[in-house]
Amino acid sequence: HVQLVESGGGSVQAGGSLRLSCAASGLRPSTDCMAWFRQVPGKEREGVAGINSDGSVHTTDSVKGRFTISADNAFTTLDLQMNSLQPEDTAMYYCAAHRGWNCRMLGARWYQVARPDYWGQGTQVTVS
């Protein structure tokens, strides 16, 4: 079965950096794609960045140029490098994965359209 476990969250001052990691098991790069989401209490979960097995990546406009998503070829590790953090980046961050044709059809932008099939438990990021 698929398991996703995030780590690397914490508290940082505005302008600082954090690197989130997600340890994944049970994923199949041939059929799966991965992404990072975030959620603030009282708001809907928001897609931050996605990656496909061909190495293509996409980041949402609000973090473009500041956040970088990466993964190993086997999809056992998913990272999110976050630079120039701002208070509005404060949220619970979730690792997620999707399995199916959307990964091939939508590529790295899948997270903006398709619902993830698997979620991690989340890691808190606080920027002050």
Backbone bond lengths (Angstrom), bond angles and torsions (degrees), N, CA, C in turn:
res aa  C-N    CA-C-N  psi(-1)  N-CA   C-N-CA  omega(-1)  CA-C   N-CA-C  phi
1 H - - - 1.446 - - 1.521 109.77 -
2 V 1.327 117.06 165.93 1.456 122.56 -177.04 1.523 110.23 -89.39
3 Q 1.322 114.74 134.56 1.459 120.85 176.27 1.522 108.70 -134.23
4 L 1.331 115.89 133.63 1.462 122.35 179.14 1.524 108.38 -126.68
5 V 1.336 117.15 126.85 1.454 121.47 -177.79 1.526 109.05 -131.65
6 E 1.329 115.36 115.80 1.463 120.81 -178.93 1.515 111.82 -87.89
7 S 1.319 115.46 155.53 1.461 122.53 173.55 1.525 108.48 -154.47
8 G 1.330 115.92 165.88 1.457 119.94 173.85 1.511 115.77 103.82
9 G 1.321 118.02 -4.72 1.449 119.54 178.22 1.520 111.38 -70.09
10 G 1.328 115.62 171.14 1.445 120.44 179.35 1.507 111.47 164.14
11 S 1.323 115.40 -165.94 1.457 121.82 -179.77 1.522 109.63 -108.98
12 V 1.320 115.46 139.39 1.462 121.01 -178.29 1.516 109.03 -149.01
13 Q 1.315 116.13 153.04 1.451 120.20 176.65 1.520 110.51 -80.58
14 A 1.316 115.73 154.59 1.461 121.22 178.54 1.527 109.97 -54.23
15 G 1.325 114.52 135.90 1.452 120.70 -176.66 1.516 113.74 93.82
16 G 1.310 116.77 -11.19 1.450 121.29 -178.74 1.513 112.76 -83.53
17 S 1.338 115.19 -175.46 1.462 121.88 -176.53 1.520 110.60 -131.07
18 L 1.312 114.94 153.36 1.459 123.60 172.11 1.518 107.97 -144.02
19 R 1.316 115.43 152.64 1.463 120.77 174.48 1.529 108.36 -124.05
20 L 1.313 115.43 118.65 1.456 121.33 176.55 1.522 109.17 -94.28
21 S 1.327 115.60 144.98 1.450 121.05 175.63 1.515 109.85 -129.25
22 C 1.302 115.30 150.44 1.457 122.03 177.55 1.530 107.50 -131.25
23 A 1.318 115.86 117.71 1.457 121.37 175.34 1.518 108.20 -88.26
24 A 1.332 115.74 120.00 1.455 121.10 -174.77 1.513 111.28 -115.96
25 S 1.311 115.92 143.89 1.461 121.50 173.08 1.519 108.63 -137.76
26 G 1.327 115.63 148.87 1.458 120.33 177.29 1.515 115.38 86.11
27 L 1.317 118.36 0.63 1.465 120.08 179.57 1.518 111.59 -84.97
28 R 1.324 116.62 153.92 1.465 123.22 179.44 1.527 107.59 -124.07
29 P 1.336 117.48 108.29 1.466 120.05 -178.90 1.521 113.14 -56.43
30 S 1.336 118.08 -26.19 1.457 119.96 -178.45 1.518 112.60 -68.51
31 T 1.333 117.06 -21.84 1.469 120.04 -176.40 1.519 113.87 -127.94
32 D 1.336 117.65 -7.57 1.461 120.77 -170.95 1.520 112.68 -114.51
33 C 1.330 114.95 162.04 1.456 122.33 172.61 1.529 106.92 -143.27
34 M 1.324 116.54 161.53 1.456 120.48 -172.09 1.523 111.02 -131.95
35 A 1.336 115.08 164.12 1.464 119.33 -179.17 1.519 109.82 -162.76
36 W 1.323 114.90 167.52 1.461 123.69 169.95 1.532 108.35 -113.69
37 F 1.320 114.70 136.04 1.453 122.62 173.95 1.523 108.01 -121.86
38 R 1.326 116.64 164.59 1.462 120.39 173.48 1.515 108.83 -143.48
39 Q 1.333 114.42 156.62 1.459 119.77 -178.33 1.514 110.28 -146.88
40 V 1.310 114.27 133.57 1.461 123.15 173.42 1.524 106.91 -103.56
41 P 1.322 118.84 139.54 1.471 120.48 179.79 1.527 111.13 -51.54
42 G 1.320 115.66 131.94 1.450 121.37 178.55 1.506 114.60 87.66
43 K 1.331 117.35 -3.46 1.463 121.27 179.62 1.522 110.07 -122.41
44 E 1.322 115.00 161.44 1.459 119.99 177.74 1.522 111.11 -71.14
45 R 1.332 114.74 153.37 1.449 119.70 176.55 1.524 109.07 -66.59
46 E 1.327 116.78 137.10 1.460 122.88 -174.39 1.524 110.58 -117.11
47 G 1.316 116.70 132.55 1.458 121.02 175.32 1.511 110.44 -72.52
48 V 1.326 116.99 135.20 1.454 121.92 -177.09 1.528 111.33 -107.37
49 A 1.334 116.36 -48.20 1.460 120.09 -177.29 1.513 109.49 -161.46
50 G 1.338 115.54 149.46 1.458 120.68 -179.61 1.511 111.27 -131.93
51 I 1.351 115.08 159.58 1.456 120.74 179.04 1.516 108.70 -145.80
52 N 1.342 115.14 145.12 1.450 121.24 179.77 1.520 109.21 -114.47
53 S 1.312 116.49 167.18 1.467 120.07 -175.25 1.519 113.09 -69.12
54 D 1.343 117.25 -15.41 1.465 119.09 176.79 1.526 111.44 -85.43
55 G 1.340 116.27 3.74 1.449 120.98 177.86 1.515 114.69 91.90
56 S 1.317 117.25 -4.89 1.461 119.82 179.40 1.524 109.43 -69.35
57 V 1.330 116.00 144.27 1.460 121.61 -178.30 1.519 109.56 -132.11
58 H 1.315 114.87 159.05 1.454 121.25 176.06 1.522 108.06 -150.50
59 T 1.337 116.53 139.27 1.457 121.47 175.68 1.520 109.20 -124.61
60 T 1.306 116.01 146.10 1.453 120.40 179.90 1.531 109.62 -70.01
61 D 1.309 116.75 156.04 1.463 121.13 -171.09 1.528 113.30 -58.18
62 S 1.333 117.19 -35.90 1.465 120.09 -174.20 1.526 113.25 -68.04
63 V 1.320 117.80 -17.30 1.463 120.39 -179.69 1.519 112.34 -120.99
64 K 1.307 116.98 2.36 1.467 121.04 -177.31 1.522 109.97 -60.11
65 G 1.333 115.50 133.85 1.463 120.60 -178.27 1.510 113.80 86.42
66 R 1.334 117.97 -11.79 1.459 122.29 179.11 1.526 112.11 -114.64
67 F 1.307 117.24 -36.82 1.464 122.31 -177.99 1.526 109.90 -107.84
68 T 1.341 115.80 142.50 1.454 121.60 176.94 1.521 109.83 -131.53
69 I 1.322 116.17 126.44 1.468 121.36 178.08 1.521 108.37 -99.24
70 S 1.329 115.63 143.50 1.460 120.58 176.97 1.519 109.08 -152.16
71 A 1.325 115.78 159.15 1.464 121.61 178.83 1.517 109.55 -153.48
72 D 1.299 117.10 156.62 1.456 120.12 173.81 1.524 109.04 -80.00
73 N 1.328 116.49 163.68 1.468 120.59 -174.17 1.522 112.65 -63.07
74 A 1.310 116.47 -28.55 1.464 120.21 -177.65 1.526 112.89 -86.75
75 F 1.310 116.56 -1.59 1.474 121.14 -177.93 1.530 110.81 57.31
76 T 1.331 115.80 44.47 1.461 119.47 172.71 1.523 111.16 -102.24
77 T 1.318 117.03 -15.79 1.453 122.16 177.98 1.521 110.21 -139.83
78 L 1.322 115.79 130.25 1.455 122.88 175.62 1.523 107.55 -122.03
79 D 1.316 117.15 129.21 1.458 121.34 -178.93 1.529 111.23 -119.62
80 L 1.324 114.93 156.68 1.451 121.69 172.47 1.526 107.50 -137.69
81 Q 1.327 116.34 107.51 1.456 121.55 175.95 1.519 107.74 -86.92
82 M 1.323 116.01 121.80 1.453 121.49 -176.81 1.521 109.38 -117.20
83 N 1.317 116.27 115.68 1.455 122.62 179.03 1.526 110.27 -114.78
84 S 1.320 115.35 163.09 1.478 121.15 178.46 1.527 110.58 49.28
85 L 1.313 116.30 48.04 1.462 120.87 -177.80 1.520 111.13 -65.32
86 Q 1.316 114.01 143.84 1.454 122.12 -179.78 1.527 109.55 -123.85
87 P 1.327 117.61 158.78 1.474 119.15 179.81 1.521 113.30 -54.51
88 E 1.315 117.35 -31.62 1.475 119.75 179.96 1.516 112.89 -71.24
89 D 1.334 117.56 -7.44 1.461 121.35 174.93 1.527 111.54 -84.96
90 T 1.324 116.92 -6.83 1.455 120.92 178.33 1.523 110.33 -60.88
91 A 1.323 116.12 124.69 1.468 121.21 -176.88 1.519 109.40 -177.44
92 M 1.311 115.31 170.32 1.454 121.40 166.32 1.525 106.43 -86.77
93 Y 1.311 116.38 128.20 1.460 121.61 -178.24 1.525 109.87 -105.63
94 Y 1.347 114.83 134.13 1.453 121.51 -175.84 1.526 110.97 -122.34
95 C 1.304 115.19 137.03 1.454 122.88 168.89 1.529 107.28 -85.51
96 A 1.331 116.55 140.46 1.460 119.88 -177.94 1.515 110.27 -145.17
97 A 1.318 115.44 157.38 1.453 121.09 178.12 1.520 109.91 -142.47
98 H 1.314 114.74 151.20 1.464 122.05 178.07 1.518 108.23 -127.29
99 R 1.307 115.74 146.20 1.464 120.98 178.20 1.518 108.86 -124.52
100 G 1.330 115.71 127.95 1.450 117.30 175.28 1.522 113.49 137.96
101 W 1.312 114.06 -170.35 1.454 120.07 -171.18 1.529 112.44 -67.15
102 N 1.326 118.16 -22.79 1.457 120.42 178.76 1.527 112.20 -59.47
103 C 1.346 115.84 -31.14 1.459 118.65 179.28 1.521 110.26 -63.45
104 R 1.315 116.57 -39.89 1.468 120.16 -179.60 1.526 110.88 -78.27
105 M 1.316 117.21 -40.12 1.463 120.80 -175.00 1.527 112.18 -75.43
106 L 1.325 117.74 -38.74 1.464 121.70 -173.73 1.517 113.08 -100.30
107 G 1.330 117.19 -17.10 1.454 119.53 -179.62 1.518 111.79 64.50
108 A 1.320 115.77 -145.44 1.458 121.30 -174.55 1.524 112.86 -67.97
109 R 1.331 117.69 -15.21 1.461 121.56 179.79 1.514 112.52 -87.28
110 W 1.336 117.14 8.50 1.457 120.68 -175.80 1.516 112.59 -54.49
111 Y 1.330 115.83 -34.75 1.459 120.43 -173.20 1.532 112.28 -66.67
112 Q 1.347 116.43 -16.77 1.455 119.48 179.62 1.527 111.82 -85.25
113 V 1.331 115.59 -8.86 1.466 119.22 -174.05 1.531 112.21 -126.25
114 A 1.318 116.07 -47.99 1.460 120.62 -172.60 1.521 111.83 -94.78
115 R 1.316 114.07 151.89 1.466 120.64 178.57 1.527 109.40 -84.70
116 P 1.345 117.79 131.25 1.470 119.08 176.86 1.521 111.52 -61.84
117 D 1.318 114.87 149.65 1.460 121.31 175.57 1.524 111.74 -93.94
118 Y 1.305 116.28 -23.07 1.462 120.97 -175.73 1.534 109.44 -135.48
119 W 1.339 114.28 142.92 1.460 121.09 -179.44 1.522 110.31 -132.82
120 G 1.331 115.32 148.21 1.446 120.40 167.28 1.516 109.22 -85.62
121 Q 1.336 115.48 -179.13 1.456 119.94 -176.60 1.520 112.60 -86.36
122 G 1.331 117.04 -13.18 1.455 121.38 176.44 1.514 113.58 98.38
123 T 1.327 115.26 153.03 1.458 121.97 174.57 1.532 107.86 -139.00
124 Q 1.322 116.53 134.26 1.460 121.42 -173.24 1.528 111.03 -83.40
125 V 1.322 115.00 134.90 1.461 122.52 172.95 1.518 107.56 -120.93
126 T 1.324 116.40 125.24 1.462 121.71 -180.00 1.518 108.83 -125.38
127 V 1.329 115.73 124.78 1.470 122.24 -178.87 1.521 108.20 -118.56
128 S 1.312 116.22 124.14 1.469 119.64 -177.84 1.523 111.97 -124.31
